[in-house]
Amino acid sequence: MQTDFRETRKRVIAVINGKGGVLKTTLTANVGGELAASGQKVLLVDLDPQGNLAEDLGYTSETGDDQGRSLASAIAFGGDAKPIENVRANLDVLPGGVHLEQATAALTAMASKDPDGAKLALARVLAPMAATYDMVLIDCPPGDETLQTAALAAAKWAFVPVKSDASSRKGMAAVAHRIDAVAAINPDLDLLGVVLVAVGTSAKTVLKQARSAIAEAFGNDDVVFTATVRHSEATAQATRERGMLAAELDAVVRSGPKWYDVIKGNAEPQALAPKSSKSVADDLFAVAQEVVTRVATAEREEARV
């Protein structure tokens, strides 16, 4: 008899695109961080063998990062996966890393005998712990169809970051196919929305150009987030080098020495402290707000049915 995961999925969001480099990890870390800072209890699941959430959040092997060993073992063989607790206040993380490649191999072998069981492996791992969190965000790997499918089978929502280039749009279209592929075992899965990332100053033009591709992939362009995330290589580098979220970096930048004191020689300039941090932090905060708004609106509409 198949377990009903409806209740344990309802606040699980898979951050997914078939292409890398579209800020999936950045969005997972920063949206999760903003929700946690607001008082919600949040779990981040790093399903990527690259394990880049560790860099974005600044945790290391010295603080419980097992490179995905616990998560991979739970996915492949059952049992519990142990999160790193309090990476930030209210924020726990199931770390990823190279050991997740073993999970992919195990699920591929399992799929030959029990296809649905392989797809539901992550749902089984998350089910015992999901009720203790207000929101669970899964950082999906870009090219691993097996782990992407497992993430969508464990989630209520698919959240798709996309750049305006053709390659990113192709990755977005692959997500639409993945959603269809798990419909039989996860009929509650829905698209939370598509957020345009790494946009320049011509965001309105980019939005207009991208809407037709999004509508073709998902049936309409209402799924496009109002919020966008602008491009800043300096802020991206500084946050990862420091192991800080964008809002944390912005707070450090704002508390630093004044420019006129630096010019006068009365203070040393900060390293890795780009002025663009405020704009990026504001963008990511707006995305987090829209995530909460969309989830809350959908839950109210479901309650009325």
N, C-alpha and C positions, 0 to 999 in steps of 0.2 A: 504494500500500500504506500503510495507516494505522499510524502509530507506536504502539508499545505503551508507555504512560506508567506502567505499574503500579509500577515501581521508583521512579520520580521523584516519584510522588504519595504514597508511603506515609507520609511524615511531614509532609504538607501539610494544614493545618486552615483551613477557611473559616469565619470568624466572621460570621454572617449572620442577618438578620431583615429582613422586608419593610418594617418601620417604623423610622423614625429615633428617636433619643432613648432607646435602650435599652442604652447603654453599650458598643456594639460596639468603638468606638475605645479607650475606657478599658480594656476587657478585653484587646484586642490588645496595647496598649502595656504594660500591667502584667503580664500573663501572660508575654509575651515577655521583659520585663525581669527577671522572677523566674527564668525558665529560664536566661537569659544569666548572671545573677548566680550561678547554681548551677554554671556551667562549661560549659553547652551552647552550641554555636554556633547562633545564631538569625537568621533573616531575617524581617523584617516587610514585607509588601506592602500599600501604601496604594492600594487600588483605588477610592477615593472621590474624586470631583471636588472635594469640599470640602477635602480634604487636611488634616484635623484632626490626624493623627498628628504633624505638624510642631509643633503647639502643645503636645501632650501630652509630647513628647520634647524640645522646646526647640531643634530645629534650624531653620535659616532659609535663605534664598537665599544668604546669605554662606557657608554650609557645604555647598553642593552641592544645595540643594533647587531642582529645576527645575520645580516645579509639575506634575509628571507627564509632562513632555515625552518623556523617554527611554522610560518605560514605555508611553506611548500609541503612540509610534512603533514600538516592538517588537511590540506587540499588532497594530497595523494593517498593518505592512509587513514584519514579520519582523526578524531581526537581534537584537543584544544589548541588554539593558537594564542600566544601570550603577547598582548600589546605592551609597548613601552608607555608607561603611565606618566601623565603630567609633563609632556614635552613642552607644553605651555599650560597655564591654568585652564582647566576644563578640556584639554586637548590630549588625546591618546593616539598612538600610532602603531599599526601593525606593519613593521618594517619589511621592505622588499629587498631585492638584490639577486645576486647570481644564482642562488639556490632555487629560485623560481623556474629556472630552465628545467630542473628535474621534475617540477610539478607539471610542466607542459608535456614532458615525455610520458609521465604516468597517466595523465588524462587522455593522451592520444591512444595509449594502450587500452585504457578502460573503455574508451568510446567504441572499440570494435565489438565489445560484449554488451555494454550497457550505455548507449549513446546519451540517454536522458540523465543517467546517473553521473556521467562525466560533466555534462553541462551544469548540473546542480551542485557540484562539489563545493564551490565557494559559498553558495547559499546555505549549505549545511554547516560550514565553518562559522558563518556570521550569525546564524539563527540563535544560538545560546546567548550571545552578547548584545545583539542589536537592541533589545528592549531597554538596555541600560543607557542608551545614548539617544539624544534628541535628533542627531543627524549623523549619517555615515557617508563618507565620500570615498569612492574608489578611484585611484589614479591608475588608469589602464595603460598597458604597453601599446606602442603604436602598431607593431607588425605581427603580433602573436594572436592569430585568430582563435586559438583554443582558449587562452586566458581572457580575451575580449568577450567571447561567448559566455564563459563562466561568470564574468562580471555582470553582463546584461541579464543573465538568468537569476542573479542574486539581487537585482535592483528594481526599484519602482520607477526610477527616472533615468533617462539618458540625457546627459548634458554635453553638448558638442561645441568645443572651441574650433574656430576655423579662420584661416587667413584668406585673403581675397584671391590668391594665386590658384591656378588650375590644379596643381598637385594637391593642395589642401582640400579643394572642392571634391576631388576624386576620393580622398579619404573620407570626407563627409558622406558621400554617396554610399561608401562601403558600410558605414554605420547603419544606414537605412536598411540595407540588406541583412545585417546582423540582427537588427531588431525583428525583422520578419522571421528570421531563422529560429528565434527562441519563443515565438508567439504561442506555440502549442504548450510549452511547459511554463511560460510566464505570461499569461494573457493580460496581466495588469501593467506590464511595462509600457511606459509612455515617454514621449519626448518632452523633456522640460524646456528645452530651447537650444538655440544656436547663438553663440556669442562671437562676434568678430574681434579678433585680437591682432596686435602688432600693426594697428592702423596708424597712418600719419595724420597730418593736419587736415587732409581732405576726407575726413571720415564720412561725411554725407555722400560724397561721390562714391566711395567704396561701398557703402551700404546699398546704394541704388544699384550698382553693378552686381553685387552679390546676391540680391534678393531673388533674381530669376533662377540662379543655380540652386538656391536653397528651396525655392518652391518646387523645382523639378525633382529634388531629392525627397522632400517630405510632404509635398502636396499643397503647401501654402507658405506664405512668408510671414504669417503671424507668429511663427516660432522664433523669429529673430529678436534677440534681446535689444532693448533700447540702449542699455549700457554697452560701451565698447572699451577695449583696453589698448591704449596707445603704445607705440613702439618707443622704447628707450634702452639702447644697448648698455649705456652707462649704469642705469638703475638695475638692469638684469644682472650685470656683472657684480655690482656692489652687494646686492642682496645675497647672491649665492656665495660670494667670497666671505661675507660676514656671517652667513647662516641666519639671516634675518628676514622677516616678512617685510613687505613694502612699507606698511604702517610703522613698524619698528624702526626701519631705516630712516624714514621721514622724521620721526621723533628725535633721533640722534642728530640728523642734519640741522633741525631747527634749534637744538640746544647747543650747537657748536659756536665757535667764535664768529663775531661779526666781520664782514668783509673789510671794513675800514680798519679794524684792529690788526688784521692780517697784513694789510698794506703798510700800516705804520710800524710793523715789526713787533707789535705787542702780543701777538698770538701766532701759533703755528696753524697752517691750514689743515683741515681734516683730510685724511685719505679716504678714498672710496665713499665720497659724500656728494653725489650729484644733485643738483637743484631739481632735476626732473622727478626725484623720488616722491614729491608731494602730488604731482599730477598722476603718476602711476598708482600711488596709494589711493587717491580719490577714485580712480577708475575701478580698482578692485573692490573697494568698499561699495560702490554703486552696483557692481555685479552681485556681490553678496546680498545686498538688499533685495535685488530683483529675484534672486534664487528663492529667498524666503517668501517674498510676495507671491511668486508663482506657485510654490508648494502650498502655501496657506489658502490661496484662491481655489486651487484644485481640490483641496480637502474640504473646503466649505461647500463646493458644488457637489462633491460626492455625498456629503452628509445630507444634502437636500433631496437626493434621488431616493 
